């Protein structure tokens, strides 16, 4: 699993370790071989992507922003 149009150095494969849901935004902790990467995304996106603890994802890093992609 990778996204070809983004530099592979900016992609970290891992599994969701924890989700802290808020009313508008949620924190998603992704455990990768390089450590934990945390993304703050909308709670709606967590639900739309059906993210859950244990889900395999890619953490996509751009500057100070971390996005989440699911197969």
FENGIZI-V764797 format. One record per residue. N is the residue number from 0. RES is the residue in one small letter. OMEGA is omega in whole degrees, 0 to 359 (NA if undefined). Layout:
[[N RES OMEGA] [N RES OMEGA]]
This chain:
[[0 x 172] [1 x 178] [2 x 190] [3 x 186] [4 x 179] [5 x 180] [6 x 183] [7 x 176] [8 x 182] [9 x 181] [10 x 178] [11 x 178] [12 x 178] [13 x 178] [14 x 179] [15 x 180] [16 x 183] [17 x 173] [18 x 175] [19 x 184] [20 x 172] [21 x 181] [22 x 182] [23 x 179] [24 x 179] [25 x 173] [26 x 178] [27 x 177] [28 x 180] [29 x 178] [30 x 181] [31 x 175] [32 x 182] [33 x 181] [34 x 181] [35 x 173] [36 x 181] [37 x 177] [38 x 172] [39 x 181] [40 x 180] [41 x 177] [42 x 176] [43 x 178] [44 x 176] [45 x 181] [46 x 181] [47 x 179] [48 x 182] [49 x 180] [50 x 179] [51 x 176] [52 x 180] [53 x 179] [54 x 176] [55 x 182] [56 x 168] [57 x 171] [58 x 182] [59 x 187] [60 x 175] [61 x 181] [62 x 180] [63 x 183] [64 x 175] [65 x 178] [66 x 180] [67 x 175] [68 x 180] [69 x 179] [70 x NA]]
